[in-house]
Amino acid sequence: MLEQQLLNALTLGSVYALFALGFTLVFGVLAVINLAHGAVFMVGSYAALTLVTRFNLPLWLAMLGAMAISGSVGLLVDVLIFKPLRQRNAPHLIPMIASIGVGIMLTTTAQGLFGAEAMRFPDETLPAGEYIVGDVHVRALEIAIVAIAFLLMAVLFTVLKRTQLGRALRAIAESPKAARLMGIHVEALFHITSFVAAALGGIAGVLIGLDFNAITPGMGQPILHKGIAVIILGGMGDIRGALIGGLFLGFAEVISKAYLSSQMGDAVAFGLLFLILLVRPSGLFGRKLERKA
Protein backbone atom coordinates (compact mmCIF):
# COMPACT_ATOMS: atom_id res chain seq x y z
CA MET A 1 0.00 0.00 0.00
CA LEU A 2 1.39 3.35 -1.08
CA GLU A 3 0.58 5.26 2.12
CA GLN A 4 2.37 2.68 4.26
CA GLN A 5 5.43 2.78 2.01
CA LEU A 6 5.50 6.58 2.11
CA LEU A 7 5.60 6.41 5.91
CA ASN A 8 8.47 3.92 5.77
CA ALA A 9 10.27 6.17 3.29
CA LEU A 10 9.82 9.22 5.50
CA THR A 11 11.29 7.36 8.46
CA LEU A 12 14.32 6.12 6.52
CA GLY A 13 14.83 9.36 4.60
CA SER A 14 14.81 11.48 7.76
CA VAL A 15 17.65 9.39 9.21
CA TYR A 16 19.60 9.59 5.95
CA ALA A 17 19.17 13.36 6.01
CA LEU A 18 20.33 13.59 9.63
CA PHE A 19 23.43 11.52 8.87
CA ALA A 20 24.20 13.57 5.76
CA LEU A 21 23.84 16.85 7.66
CA GLY A 22 26.77 15.94 9.88
CA PHE A 23 28.72 14.79 6.84
CA THR A 24 28.14 17.99 4.86
CA LEU A 25 28.72 20.20 7.92
CA VAL A 26 32.31 18.94 8.21
CA PHE A 27 32.88 19.39 4.51
CA GLY A 28 31.39 22.88 4.47
CA VAL A 29 33.41 24.19 7.42
CA LEU A 30 36.59 22.07 7.50
CA ALA A 31 36.72 21.33 3.74
CA VAL A 32 37.31 17.67 4.61
CA ILE A 33 35.44 14.62 3.31
CA ASN A 34 35.42 12.63 6.53
CA LEU A 35 35.14 8.98 5.50
CA ALA A 36 35.19 7.93 9.17
CA HIS A 37 31.67 9.37 9.54
CA GLY A 38 30.10 5.97 8.84
CA ALA A 39 32.14 4.38 11.63
CA VAL A 40 31.05 7.16 14.01
CA PHE A 41 27.45 6.29 13.04
CA MET A 42 28.19 2.72 14.18
CA VAL A 43 29.83 3.93 17.40
CA GLY A 44 26.66 5.82 18.32
CA SER A 45 24.57 2.66 17.99
CA TYR A 46 26.88 0.56 20.17
CA ALA A 47 27.21 3.36 22.71
CA ALA A 48 23.44 3.59 23.18
CA LEU A 49 23.08 -0.19 23.33
CA THR A 50 25.84 -0.47 25.95
CA LEU A 51 24.36 2.31 28.08
CA VAL A 52 20.96 0.58 27.99
CA THR A 53 22.05 -3.01 28.57
CA ARG A 54 25.05 -2.62 30.89
CA PHE A 55 24.26 0.59 32.76
CA ASN A 56 20.45 0.27 32.73
CA LEU A 57 19.92 3.81 31.53
CA PRO A 58 16.56 4.76 30.04
CA LEU A 59 16.59 4.97 26.27
CA TRP A 60 16.31 8.77 26.08
CA LEU A 61 19.31 9.21 28.39
CA ALA A 62 21.27 6.55 26.49
CA MET A 63 20.61 8.48 23.26
CA LEU A 64 22.02 11.65 24.80
CA GLY A 65 25.01 9.66 26.04
CA ALA A 66 25.51 8.20 22.56
CA MET A 67 25.56 11.69 21.07
CA ALA A 68 28.15 12.77 23.64
CA ILE A 69 30.33 9.70 23.02
CA SER A 70 30.19 9.86 19.23
CA GLY A 71 30.71 13.62 19.35
CA SER A 72 33.79 13.09 21.51
CA VAL A 73 35.13 10.57 18.97
CA GLY A 74 34.67 13.16 16.23
CA LEU A 75 36.43 15.78 18.33
CA LEU A 76 39.37 13.45 19.00
CA VAL A 77 39.69 12.73 15.28
CA ASP A 78 39.84 16.45 14.59
CA VAL A 79 42.34 17.22 17.37
CA LEU A 80 44.65 14.25 16.78
CA ILE A 81 44.47 13.93 12.99
CA PHE A 82 42.85 16.79 11.09
CA LYS A 83 44.40 19.60 13.15
CA PRO A 84 48.04 18.49 12.66
CA LEU A 85 47.34 18.06 8.95
CA ARG A 86 45.83 21.56 8.79
CA GLN A 87 48.90 22.99 10.50
CA ARG A 88 51.10 21.34 7.88
CA ASN A 89 48.88 22.60 5.03
CA ALA A 90 48.45 19.03 3.83
CA PRO A 91 46.63 18.54 0.51
CA HIS A 92 42.91 17.86 0.85
CA LEU A 93 43.35 14.24 -0.18
CA ILE A 94 45.52 13.44 2.86
CA PRO A 95 42.84 14.03 5.57
CA MET A 96 40.38 11.96 3.53
CA ILE A 97 42.85 9.05 3.37
CA ALA A 98 43.58 9.43 7.09
CA SER A 99 39.84 9.28 7.84
CA ILE A 100 39.63 5.95 5.99
CA GLY A 101 42.20 4.57 8.42
CA VAL A 102 40.23 5.92 11.39
CA GLY A 103 37.06 4.32 10.09
CA ILE A 104 38.74 0.93 9.70
CA MET A 105 40.24 1.20 13.19
CA LEU A 106 36.87 2.00 14.78
CA THR A 107 35.12 -0.79 12.90
CA THR A 108 37.67 -3.46 13.81
CA THR A 109 37.74 -2.27 17.43
CA ALA A 110 33.96 -2.63 17.64
CA GLN A 111 34.17 -6.10 16.13
CA GLY A 112 36.81 -7.08 18.67
CA LEU A 113 34.74 -5.77 21.57
CA PHE A 114 31.25 -6.87 20.54
CA GLY A 115 31.79 -9.61 17.95
CA ALA A 116 30.55 -9.76 14.38
CA GLU A 117 27.03 -10.97 15.16
CA ALA A 118 24.11 -8.56 15.09
CA MET A 119 23.04 -7.21 18.48
CA ARG A 120 19.60 -5.87 19.41
CA PHE A 121 18.04 -3.47 21.84
CA PRO A 122 15.92 -5.20 24.51
CA ASP A 123 12.26 -5.18 23.47
CA GLU A 124 11.21 -3.43 26.68
CA THR A 125 13.36 -0.41 25.85
CA LEU A 126 11.64 0.27 22.52
CA PRO A 127 8.69 2.67 22.38
CA ALA A 128 5.58 0.51 22.42
CA GLY A 129 2.30 1.10 20.71
CA GLU A 130 0.86 1.25 17.24
CA TYR A 131 -1.70 3.58 15.75
CA ILE A 132 -3.99 2.86 12.82
CA VAL A 133 -4.86 5.77 10.56
CA GLY A 134 -7.12 4.47 7.81
CA ASP A 135 -5.18 1.54 6.39
CA VAL A 136 -1.80 2.80 7.61
CA HIS A 137 -0.16 1.25 10.67
CA VAL A 138 2.03 3.78 12.43
CA ARG A 139 4.41 2.53 15.10
CA ALA A 140 5.22 4.78 18.05
CA LEU A 141 8.88 4.08 17.28
CA GLU A 142 8.49 5.52 13.76
CA ILE A 143 6.87 8.66 15.14
CA ALA A 144 9.72 9.05 17.62
CA ILE A 145 12.41 8.55 14.95
CA VAL A 146 10.92 11.13 12.57
CA ALA A 147 10.27 13.61 15.40
CA ILE A 148 13.82 13.34 16.79
CA ALA A 149 15.41 13.60 13.35
CA PHE A 150 13.43 16.68 12.32
CA LEU A 151 13.84 18.31 15.73
CA LEU A 152 17.63 18.02 15.55
CA MET A 153 17.65 19.25 11.96
CA ALA A 154 15.48 22.23 12.92
CA VAL A 155 17.81 23.09 15.81
CA LEU A 156 20.83 22.94 13.50
CA PHE A 157 19.18 25.13 10.87
CA THR A 158 18.19 27.67 13.53
CA VAL A 159 21.69 27.82 15.01
CA LEU A 160 23.31 28.25 11.60
CA LYS A 161 20.89 30.91 10.38
CA ARG A 162 20.03 32.94 13.49
CA THR A 163 22.95 32.85 15.94
CA GLN A 164 26.36 34.44 16.19
CA LEU A 165 27.88 30.96 16.17
CA GLY A 166 26.14 30.18 12.89
CA ARG A 167 27.35 33.42 11.31
CA ALA A 168 30.90 32.64 12.40
CA LEU A 169 30.69 29.15 10.89
CA ARG A 170 29.40 30.56 7.62
CA ALA A 171 32.29 33.04 7.60
CA ILE A 172 34.79 30.22 8.09
CA ALA A 173 33.15 28.24 5.29
CA GLU A 174 33.75 31.18 2.96
CA SER A 175 37.33 31.93 4.04
CA PRO A 176 39.11 30.77 7.21
CA LYS A 177 41.82 33.38 6.69
CA ALA A 178 39.33 36.24 6.51
CA ALA A 179 37.49 34.82 9.53
CA ARG A 180 40.73 34.91 11.56
CA LEU A 181 41.30 38.53 10.56
CA MET A 182 37.79 39.31 11.84
CA GLY A 183 38.75 37.91 15.26
CA ILE A 184 36.95 34.58 14.97
CA HIS A 185 38.57 31.72 16.87
CA VAL A 186 38.69 29.44 13.85
CA GLU A 187 40.35 26.44 15.49
CA ALA A 188 37.81 26.33 18.32
CA LEU A 189 34.96 26.38 15.81
CA PHE A 190 36.59 23.59 13.85
CA HIS A 191 36.47 21.52 17.05
CA ILE A 192 32.83 22.45 17.72
CA THR A 193 31.89 21.54 14.17
CA SER A 194 33.60 18.16 14.44
CA PHE A 195 31.81 17.40 17.72
CA VAL A 196 28.36 18.41 16.46
CA ALA A 197 28.74 16.60 13.13
CA ALA A 198 29.82 13.38 14.85
CA ALA A 199 27.01 13.70 17.42
CA LEU A 200 24.50 13.92 14.56
CA GLY A 201 26.07 10.89 12.92
CA GLY A 202 25.96 8.99 16.21
CA ILE A 203 22.28 9.70 16.91
CA ALA A 204 21.46 8.72 13.31
CA GLY A 205 23.11 5.38 14.07
CA VAL A 206 20.97 4.96 17.19
CA LEU A 207 17.79 5.70 15.24
CA ILE A 208 18.65 3.18 12.51
CA GLY A 209 19.60 0.64 15.18
CA LEU A 210 16.21 1.14 16.83
CA ASP A 211 14.26 1.03 13.57
CA PHE A 212 15.83 -2.19 12.26
CA ASN A 213 16.80 -3.44 15.74
CA ALA A 214 20.07 -4.82 14.43
CA ILE A 215 23.52 -3.39 15.16
CA THR A 216 26.71 -4.70 13.57
CA PRO A 217 30.29 -3.39 13.28
CA GLY A 218 29.90 -3.02 9.51
CA MET A 219 26.64 -1.08 9.58
CA GLY A 220 28.39 2.25 8.94
CA GLN A 221 29.80 1.38 5.51
CA PRO A 222 26.53 1.16 3.54
CA ILE A 223 25.19 4.40 4.97
CA LEU A 224 28.55 6.11 4.32
CA HIS A 225 28.05 5.42 0.62
CA LYS A 226 24.55 6.83 0.82
CA GLY A 227 25.74 9.84 2.77
CA ILE A 228 28.28 10.62 0.05
CA ALA A 229 25.55 10.25 -2.56
CA VAL A 230 23.23 12.54 -0.61
CA ILE A 231 25.69 15.40 -0.23
CA ILE A 232 26.68 15.17 -3.89
CA LEU A 233 23.02 15.16 -4.92
CA GLY A 234 22.14 18.07 -2.66
CA GLY A 235 25.30 20.06 -3.38
CA MET A 236 28.61 19.72 -1.57
CA GLY A 237 28.53 21.64 1.71
CA ASP A 238 24.89 22.75 1.38
CA ILE A 239 22.72 22.06 4.43
CA ARG A 240 19.43 22.34 2.53
CA GLY A 241 20.73 19.90 -0.05
CA ALA A 242 21.57 17.32 2.62
CA LEU A 243 17.99 17.44 3.89
CA ILE A 244 16.34 17.20 0.47
CA GLY A 245 18.87 14.64 -0.81
CA GLY A 246 18.44 12.41 2.24
CA LEU A 247 14.66 12.39 1.92
CA PHE A 248 14.90 11.78 -1.84
CA LEU A 249 17.21 8.79 -1.40
CA GLY A 250 15.03 7.32 1.35
CA PHE A 251 11.87 7.62 -0.74
CA ALA A 252 13.52 6.26 -3.89
CA GLU A 253 14.97 3.28 -2.03
CA VAL A 254 11.77 2.29 -0.21
CA ILE A 255 9.40 2.79 -3.13
CA SER A 256 11.62 0.87 -5.56
CA LYS A 257 11.94 -2.03 -3.12
CA ALA A 258 8.18 -2.11 -2.58
CA TYR A 259 7.06 -1.88 -6.19
CA LEU A 260 9.97 -3.21 -8.26
CA SER A 261 12.23 -5.62 -6.41
CA SER A 262 13.57 -5.91 -2.88
CA GLN A 263 17.00 -6.50 -4.43
CA MET A 264 16.87 -3.44 -6.67
CA GLY A 265 16.33 -0.66 -4.14
CA ASP A 266 19.86 0.70 -4.12
CA ALA A 267 20.29 0.26 -7.88
CA VAL A 268 17.17 2.27 -8.66
CA ALA A 269 17.88 4.95 -6.04
CA PHE A 270 21.45 5.50 -7.23
CA GLY A 271 20.37 5.31 -10.86
CA LEU A 272 17.94 8.18 -10.29
CA LEU A 273 20.70 10.07 -8.53
CA PHE A 274 23.00 9.70 -11.52
CA LEU A 275 20.27 10.93 -13.87
CA ILE A 276 19.75 14.05 -11.76
CA LEU A 277 23.48 14.75 -11.69
CA LEU A 278 23.65 14.45 -15.46
CA VAL A 279 21.18 17.33 -15.65
CA ARG A 280 22.67 19.27 -12.73
CA PRO A 281 26.27 18.16 -12.04
CA SER A 282 26.71 20.56 -9.11
CA GLY A 283 23.75 19.04 -7.26
CA LEU A 284 20.33 20.46 -6.43
CA PHE A 285 21.64 23.43 -4.45
CA GLY A 286 25.28 23.27 -5.39
CA ARG A 287 27.47 25.92 -6.90
CA LYS A 288 31.01 25.90 -8.10
CA LEU A 289 33.07 26.25 -4.93
CA GLU A 290 36.37 28.05 -4.82
CA ARG A 291 37.33 28.07 -1.21
CA LYS A 292 39.75 30.82 -0.29
CA ALA A 293 42.78 30.24 1.93
Secondary structure, DSSP 8 states (H G I E B T S, - for coil): -HHHHHHHHHHHHHHHHHHHHHHHHHHHHH----TTHHHHHHHHHHHHHHHHHTS---HHHHHHHHHHHHHHHHHHHIIIIIHHHHHTT--THHHHHHHHHHHHHHHHHHHHHH-SS-B---GGGS---EEEETTEEEEHHHHHHHHHHHHHHHHHHHHHHHSHHHHHHHHHHH-HHHHHHTT--HHHHHHHHHHHHHHHHHHHHHHHHHHH--B-GGGHHHHHHHHHHHHHHH-TT-HHHHHHHHHHHHHHHHHHHHHT-TTSHHHHHHHHHHHHHHH-TT-SS--------
